[in-house]
Amino acid sequence: MITNISLVTVYCLDQDATRDFYVKHLGFKPGVDVPMGPGFRWVTLIHPNQPELEVTLMTPGPPLDDDAATFVRRQLEAGKMGGLGLRVDDCKATFTELSAAGITFLQEPSDRPYGVEAVMRDNTGNWLVLVEPKNS
């Protein structure tokens, strides 16, 4: 029986820079960082409020074939990759704090049927959706 989601992948162009971005700006903690062969590292992040879920930071390369890796790299460089949905307790305050830190937002906080949502980019160009659920 499946009990939960334990791992999600976010593609990036530089594992160190992306790890540092998530740690510095978004409150994640470094997880695993181990070499897995020539040019391949297994790098994860953990959010302290959800330690059972690791975010793997993967660069476009193996196990992707060359065409797929090139496509992912181009999508990242164009800022067209989706990343994560992140729950926040106050979307407007989080928007203000991250904007002051120089984070790029594609959408300011907006009311939605499910709560307040803002869309930002991480340092690689992934879209991250910040959601303050209704009644939170």
N, C-alpha and C positions, 0 to 999 in steps of 0.2 A: 504494500500500500504506500502511495506517495503521501508524505506528511507535510511537506512545504517546499517552497522554492529556495534553493540554497546557493545558487550561482547565476549571475547574469553577466553578459559581456558588453563592454563599451569599447569601441575601437578608438584608437588615438594614433598620433604620429610620433609621439615621444613619451614613453612610459614614465620616465622620471618627472618630466614637466607636468604631465597630467595628474600623476599621483600627488605631486606637491600642490597643484591647484585645488584638488578635492580636499586635501588635508587643510590647507591654509584658509580657503574661502567657504567650504561647505561642511566642515566639521567631521569629515571622515578620518579614520585612523589607518595607517599603513597595515597591511596584512602580510601575506606571503610575498617574498621576492627571491626566487631561485632560478638559476640557469637551467634550461631544459635542452641544451644542445647549441650548436653553432648559430648565433644570431637569434636565439629564441629564449625569452624569459617569461616565467609565470609570475605576474605581479597582480596582487589583489588589494582591495580596500574593504574596510568594514566600517559601518556606521555604529557608534556605541549604543544607539537605541535599538538596533536590529542586528546583533552580532551573528545571528544564524544565516544571514544573507551576505555573501561576498560578491563584490563587483570585480570582475577580471578586466584588466586593462590590456588589450591586445593591439598590436600593430598589424597593419595589413601585410600578411605574409603567411607562411605555413600555419595551419593546414589548408589555407586558401590556395587555389591554383593562381598562376600569374595573372590571368584575366580578371578573376574575382578580386585579387589584391589591388590591382590597378584601379578597378571600379571603386572599391571602398576608399582608397587613397584620394581619388578625384572627388568623391562625395564629401569626404572630410574637408578637403581643401576648399570646396565650394560652400561649406557650411550647410550641407543638406542631409546630414545624418541625424537620426533620432537617437536619443540617449536614454534618459531615465525620467520618470515622474517622481518628484520629491515632495513629500508632505511637509507643510510648514504650519506653524500655529498662528502666524500673522503675516500674510502675503505682502501687504503694503509695507510693513516694517522691514521684512526681509529684502524686498525690492530696494528700499531706500538704502539699507546697509550695503548690499552688494553693488548697487550703482555707485555709491561713494567709493567703493574699492576698485572701481574701474571695470566692473563686469558688464559685458554687452548684453542688453535686453532687446529681444525682437518684439516683445509685447509687454506693455505695462500691466499692472494688476487690473483685471477686468472681472466683473460679476458674471458668473455662469450659473446654470441651473444647479450644479453640484457644489458650488462654492466660489472662491476667488482664485483666479489663475493668472500667472505671469509666465512668460517664456524667455529663457536666457540661453546664452551659448557658453560652453566650457572653453578652455584654452585651445582646444582642437577644432571647435566648430560644431560639436554635437549640440542639438537642441535639448535643453532640460526644462521640463515643465514643473513649476512650483505651484502646488495646490493647497489652499486652505479650505478644507471641506466645510460645508454648511454645518452649523451647530457644533463647531469645534471649540 
